[in-house]
Amino acid sequence: MLYLELFLTFFKIGLFTIGGGYAMLPLIQADVQAKGWMTAEELVNFIAVSESTPGPFAVNVSTYVGAELAGLPGAFCATLGVVLPSFLIILLVARFYAAFRSSAIVSGAMGGLRPAVIGMIGAAVVSVGQTVFLPEGLAAVTAYPLVCSLAIFALMAVLTHKKLHPIVIILLSALLGIVTGYLQPA
């Protein structure tokens, strides 16, 4: 039954998300936490691993969640669920695109979806950011981890803006995280 639930959950996420993996984050977070499958902190760890492994982000997240919950069959069910809607929609779009590309309705729908996708990505950034920067809530935050996290974040944002290669940024941020972890006051 868990296999079917994984498939249907990720099928719904894949079906109702426009804009790619990052736009899926709010839906993934809501469903995974509502079903009690994992905590926000566990999900953030899966997001970090998904970001740093090859392949599409949403596929990676769904695969890791499925594997964590139900092993290899769970990974397969979750991955198939998240990929199948896109595959079917692309087949339909490719079939009918020429007939509808100049339609005012299609153009208007796309114009309305773009800001919604940006809003969903922004909500995911805020939610993941809270878990990363304030894992125990505002009252439990000590200065050292928060300052270190914000400093690493700011430095990586600057290096990203300077067009440093993402692999270098990932490796450098991991190294800085290790160093700040060892230097943390007891």
N, C-alpha and C positions, 0 to 999 in steps of 0.2 A: 504493500500500500504506500510506503514511503517513496518508492520509485515513481509511482504515478503522481503523487503529490509534488515531488521534485520537478517532474516533467511539466505538469500543469502550471505550477508556480512560475517557472522560468519561461514557459510558453507565453503566459500572460504578460510577463515583463518584456519579453521580446516583441510581442504583438503591439503593446501600447506605448512603446518608447520610440520616439523619433529623435534622432540626433546622435546616436551612437552610445558607446559604453558609459561615458560620464553622465549622460542624461538618465541612464538606468540606475545610477546609484541610489537616488531616493526611493525608487520602487524596490530595489533589492534590499536596502536597509529596512524599509517598512515591513516587507513580507518576512524576511529572515528573522527579524526581532519579534514580530507579532506571533510567529509560529513557535518562538522559543528555541529556534535552531542554534543561535549563537548570540553572544553579547556584542555590543557596539565595538568593544575593544578587540574581540576576536575578528570581527568583520574588517576593522581597520588593518589588522595584520594581513588578512587575505587580500585586501586592496593593495597594500604595499608589495606583497609578493606578486600579485597580478600585474602591477605596474612594471616590475623589474624582470618579468619573464617575457620571452618572445610570444607574439600572437596578439589577437584582438583582446582588449581589456575585458569586455563583458563575457567573452567566452572563457577567459582565464578565471574570472571570479566565479562564474557558474560552475565550472569544472572543479575548482577547489572546494566550494561549498558542498557540491554533490559528493565529492570524495570524502570530505570530512564527516558527512552525515551517513553515507551508505557505501563507502568504498568505491571500487571501480564501476560497478553497475550504477551507483548513484551519480557518479561523475558523468557517465554516458547519458543518463536520463536528463540531468540538468542541462548539459551542453546541447543535446538534441533539442530540448525545449526552448532554449534561448536562440538557437540558430534557425530553426525551422520557420518561424514566422517571417524573418527577413528573406530567406530563400524563396518562400512562396510569394511574398509581396514583390520582390524583384522580378520574378517570372511574370507576374501580372502587369507590372509597370512596363517591362520591356515589350510585352505583347501589345499594350494599348497606348504607349507613350506618344507616338506620332499623332494619334487622333486627338489627344487631350492637351498637348504641350502649350497651345495658345489659348486655352480655356481660361476665362476670367475666374471661374470658380476654383480651378486648380491653382492658379496664380495667387488668388486671395487666400486659399488655405495654406499654401506654403509661406506666404507673408505673415500669417497669424501664428504658424508653428515655430518660426525662427525665434521670436522673443520668448516663447514658452520654453523652448529648449535651453536657451541661455539662463532663464530663471531656474529651471530644474538643476542645471549644472551649478549655478550659484548656491542653491540650497544644499546640494551635496557637498560643496566646498565648505560651507559653514558648518554642516553637521560633522564632517570628517575632521575639520579644524578644531572643533570643540573637543572631540575625542582625543586628538593628538596633543593639543595644547593644554586642555583642562580635563584630563582623564578622570580625576576624582571630584570634579566640580570646583567652582571658584573658591570655596571656603578651604579646601584641602590643598590648594596649590602652594608649593614652596617656591621661593624665588629662583633657586638654581636651575631646576629642570625647565621651568617656563622660560627663563632668560636664554638658556642653551637652545631650546627648541626654536624660539623666535629668532635667535642669531643665525642658526643654521638655515631656517626658512628664508630670512632676509638675504643671506649670502647666496643661497641657491637661486633665489629670484633674480638677483643682480647678474649672476653668472649665466642664467638662462637668457636674460635680456641681452647679454654680451655675446650670445650665440655659441657658448661653450657646448660641446657635444653632450647630449643627454646621458650617455654611458659614463662619461667623466663626472658629471653632476651626481649621478646615482652612487658611483664608487666613492666620490669625495664626501657625500653626505653620510654614507654608511661609516666611513672612516672617522668623520667628526663625531658621529653618534657614539662610536666605540670609545674614542678619546674622552669625550665629556662624561660618559658613563664611568670610566675609570677614575676621572678626576673629581667625581661627585663627593662632596663632603659626607662623612658618615653620620 
